[in-house]
Amino acid sequence: MDLSPLWISLATSVTATAIAFVVGLAAAVWRERYTSSAMALVDGMFLLPLVLPPTVVGFLLLLLFGRNGPLGKLLLHFGATIVFSWPATVIAAAVVAFPLMYLTSRAALEQVQPELLQAARTLGASEWRVFREIALPLAWPGVLAGTILSFARALGEFGATLMIAGNIPGKTETIPIAIYFAVEADEMQRALTWCAVDVVISLALLSGLYYWTRAQGLGRAQRMAR
Amino acid sequence: MLSGWRGDMALDVQIEKKLPDFELNVSFSASEAPLSILGPSGAGKTMLLRCIAGLEQPGRGRVLLNGRVLFDSDQRIRVPARERRIGMVFQHYALFPHRTVAENIAFGLLDRSREEQAARLSSLITRTHLEGLSERYPEALSGGEQQRTALARALAIDPEALLLDEPLSSLDTHLRSQVEAQLQETFAAYRRPTLLVTHNIEEAYRLGEQLLVLSRGKVAAFGPKEEVFRRPPTREVGQLTGCKNFSRARMNADGTVEALDWNCRLRVEQTISKPAAFLGIRAHHIDFLESMPVGAPSENVLPCWLVRTSETPFRITLYLSFHQPAAETSAYDLQAEVFKEKWQRFRSLPYPWHARLSPDSLFLMPE
């Protein structure tokens, strides 16, 4: 059996999660500094990929990255085409994973007492150090949860990926897409196998992380009790 | 507001800032004598400290520390908090929960060499009596230990000024005197501008040498604490510094004062330039004659009747009415506070008792 959908799915999800992690966290930190009501619009835009049908997201990405789209034209200038290539699967997965990373880490950062950050500032810490040593460690459980959700969402991405990356076996064919086309071609055995693989990966990931966070919590409790 | 003549260690503050209910508008200077800032909750005390530390931006004004401009609205100077070198002890300490005591204290020492960091850390731990606790996390500390850690952490950066926001308010009563002594010790060694915000009158008096009374964002009184307590400049300051007894007043031609609410004529030692509108006396300054007076009534002695009492372990507060027995327990003219031993000596005397308002203890206020 051709295992390429597995490797493509994993590579896509890991890369997309890494992008969503950095961009989502940065957006959350940036957004936390402003309280004006005009930011409601920004919030809405950040959350759009979560509520729009994946086909709409895919179509918009196609407009953006297609041969006549603004970004597509720019990339063509450098001799690169994104549409129907592996990077397109990453872009689709990262865009749909971003709102989850943004929402969860913003909620986690908001939970950090502002006084702790202010205390760090009076002690001479730069903004980067305040974030790296105070805000991020204290918001970490929430940030981690956001990362897990992002990964899970990236792994399950189907609609937008199909629109912008298509189904090119060995190149853009991720597990969900492989399943869809297996069913369409009446290859039930193949579809079932990939379903099982998807379930196993997701379950292993979620339960593994659940035990890990539990162990972290226990370690912390023991430390406090000393 | 130039500080040249005052020597090097000085914090000059002049701040205006609009708050939801009123405007913060204060100006004062502090040198090495600790300054207590006393005021009721919501008077703008914490906001004042936060403006000085650079955590809030005043609308207008200047803040100078040892001649260094930290904030100047005219020159558009706004030094960020991390460059101000002002140590701040937050009301709830704001210790980093994921760092040990040692890591909390050493947070501000990053820019020093390893050896210097270690030496400074151990000296701070000794100075604040935190030996043996350096590997603990803040959750595993008592309130007093948390407070000392916050103090050590603020002192670690060798700050040019120290700000403390209600340093004792989160502590149990039995811990307070201990922590208070620790703070006094620290202030005595520190000798740089130290500002301490509190709503507790006794704390303000014990910990500060200078006293600033803040009321709805304005400086109601500022000076040596003994002065402010002995001769409050206004009725409001009198109330804020714990005085319970006031009467409207009018000056008589012969130099005595007519106490309009107490319906009597009193001699007052103090002279003030403006006409007096009020007269006050502190509850514990009221004396009682321990035997029936004979002959003509003597100066500043008033007949009084007991309305009700309220006891603390060693003292008793007597609510009294002048000239005639009170009709109801809420109607009293004067609150007096005496030791119970003293009370035992006159409580059995027949009414009226005789209260003496010493000319030296009475004070006059123009408003």
Chai-1 contact restraints between the chains, C-beta under 6 A:
chainA,res_idxA,chainB,res_idxB,connection_type,confidence,min_distance_angstrom,max_distance_angstrom,comment,restraint_id
A,E115,B,F90,contact,1.0,0.0,6.0,A-B,restraint_1
A,E115,B,A94,contact,1.0,0.0,6.0,A-B,restraint_2
A,L116,B,A94,contact,1.0,0.0,6.0,A-B,restraint_3
A,Q118,B,L55,contact,1.0,0.0,6.0,A-B,restraint_4
A,A119,B,A94,contact,1.0,0.0,6.0,A-B,restraint_5
A,R121,B,A81,contact,1.0,0.0,6.0,A-B,restraint_6
A,R121,B,R82,contact,1.0,0.0,6.0,A-B,restraint_7
A,T122,B,A53,contact,1.0,0.0,6.0,A-B,restraint_8
A,T122,B,A81,contact,1.0,0.0,6.0,A-B,restraint_9
A,T122,B,M88,contact,1.0,0.0,6.0,A-B,restraint_10
A,L123,B,F107,contact,1.0,0.0,6.0,A-B,restraint_11
A,L123,B,G108,contact,1.0,0.0,6.0,A-B,restraint_12
A,L123,B,I157,contact,1.0,0.0,6.0,A-B,restraint_13
A,G124,B,R82,contact,1.0,0.0,6.0,A-B,restraint_14
A,G124,B,G108,contact,1.0,0.0,6.0,A-B,restraint_15
A,G124,B,I157,contact,1.0,0.0,6.0,A-B,restraint_16
A,A125,B,R82,contact,1.0,0.0,6.0,A-B,restraint_17
A,P137,B,H98,contact,1.0,0.0,6.0,A-B,restraint_18
A,M224,B,Y137,contact,1.0,0.0,6.0,A-B,restraint_19
A,M224,B,E139,contact,1.0,0.0,6.0,A-B,restraint_20
A,M224,B,A140,contact,1.0,0.0,6.0,A-B,restraint_21
